[in-house]
Amino acid sequence: MWSQFTNNTFGKIKIDNFNKLFIKKIKFIRSEIINMEKINYTYSVIQIPCDIIDELKSSFWVSKKLVYDYLPYEVNIKWNNNNIYIKTTEEKFNNFLPRLPIFLKILTYINKNNNDHINIYMVLSNLKKKINPLEII
């Protein structure tokens, strides 16, 4: 059964052979991710080093409007020798926490054929996420 999101999203796509194969592949990937074993992880409140914060501030992907002083909550999530470092508020982190298991499954699925260790640095804020001034993610 298609979810309402799927109906709204894929219902707008003109169905041809390419799209049928694409949708079939997306369904297969979704099924594989859902059926993966539970990912064991731990998280702890930490202090992110200043050099990493400076790197975030200079990143193309992080808005120059972001005020880091309003994001006092810093967390490290560890799983399978991988790390996610998050700078946010405690409230935003608690809102993110229920989505974390599927997020980790997706990252593990993407990286399944590599032996690379993942280190992700995230800033969870109220600012709109944009690729360029016109496109909101």
Secondary structure in CASP SS format (residue, H / E / C, confidence):
PFRMAT SS
TARGET T0000
AUTHOR 0000-0000-0000
METHOD secondary structure of the structure
MODEL  1
M C 1.00
W C 1.00
S C 1.00
Q H 1.00
F H 1.00
T H 1.00
N H 1.00
N H 1.00
T H 1.00
F H 1.00
G C 1.00
K C 1.00
I C 1.00
K C 1.00
I C 1.00
D C 1.00
N H 1.00
F H 1.00
N H 1.00
K H 1.00
L H 1.00
F H 1.00
I H 1.00
K H 1.00
K H 1.00
I H 1.00
K H 1.00
F H 1.00
I H 1.00
R H 1.00
S H 1.00
E H 1.00
I H 1.00
I H 1.00
N C 1.00
M C 1.00
E C 1.00
K C 1.00
I C 1.00
N C 1.00
Y C 1.00
T E 1.00
Y E 1.00
S E 1.00
V E 1.00
I C 1.00
Q C 1.00
I C 1.00
P C 1.00
C H 1.00
D H 1.00
I H 1.00
I H 1.00
D H 1.00
E H 1.00
L H 1.00
K H 1.00
S H 1.00
S C 1.00
F C 1.00
W C 1.00
V C 1.00
S C 1.00
K C 1.00
K C 1.00
L C 1.00
V C 1.00
Y H 1.00
D H 1.00
Y H 1.00
L C 1.00
P C 1.00
Y E 1.00
E E 1.00
V E 1.00
N E 1.00
I E 1.00
K E 1.00
W E 1.00
N C 1.00
N C 1.00
N E 1.00
N E 1.00
I E 1.00
Y E 1.00
I E 1.00
K E 1.00
T E 1.00
T C 1.00
E H 1.00
E H 1.00
K H 1.00
F H 1.00
N H 1.00
N H 1.00
F H 1.00
L H 1.00
P H 1.00
R H 1.00
L H 1.00
P H 1.00
I H 1.00
F H 1.00
L H 1.00
K H 1.00
I H 1.00
L H 1.00
T H 1.00
Y H 1.00
I H 1.00
N C 1.00
K C 1.00
N C 1.00
N C 1.00
N C 1.00
D C 1.00
H C 1.00
I C 1.00
N E 1.00
I E 1.00
Y E 1.00
M E 1.00
V E 1.00
L C 1.00
S C 1.00
N C 1.00
L C 1.00
K C 1.00
K C 1.00
K E 1.00
I E 1.00
N E 1.00
P C 1.00
L C 1.00
E E 1.00
I E 1.00
I C 1.00
END
